[in-house]
Amino acid sequence: MKKGFFITFEGGEGTGKSTQIERVRSGLVARGIEVVVTREPGGTDIAEHIRQLLLTPNKEELTMMTELLLMFAARAQHLEHVIRPALRAGKWVLCDRFTDATYAYQHGGRNADLVWIQSLEQMVQDGFKPDLTLLFDAPVSLSMERAIKRGKLDRFEQEGIDFMERVRETYLALAKQGQGRFRIIDASATVDQVTLAAMDALTP
Ligand code: TMP
């Protein structure tokens, strides 16, 4: 039975999720909470191998179906070996992306059939969802500029502005339908302001 708290960090490229997850971790540890920070795709040895396949540009095109199945393969591994055990032990799990990213990128970005994603979600997660999702939102022009400054672009970051606009719109639509699970955070504010908003979202 789940006892901990599962918080996911979502948003487009260059929205500052990784910086914020570290800052939130420090804030929670200072409150005496046991925290596990992890990410998707990835978070276990095998899932990190799958991440490499997904993010590294390759001469052979990765089909949309392969991409989708690999996302859920990595997730199955991650849930079994990291997320569920940590929650059972009463820890708080902060996860850099989860299934909302599959809806945003594979459905919104790549146009993968919604029913496929819903079926895979049911198979792999069996109703399991985050307790809270922080959606870091910023205009695509700003966030892509930050991603480009960070260095070499991965396979998703190379997709371009139209793809990223669809990802952003899908995230915002998910937040609207999300039955209170989402908090939208303005990621175009300063790093400190964004941290304050993120910590505020965690305060009951
Ligand atoms: P990032 O977490 O470092 O931003 O990189 C992960 C990339 O993988 C990012 O471009 C989004 C993409 N992704 C998907 O397309 N679908 C998913 O389900 C997940 C978890 C990530």
Residues whose N, C-alpha, C, O or C-beta is under 5 A from the ligand:
A	BS01	TMP	E40 P41 M71 D96 R97 F98 A101 T102 Y105 F156
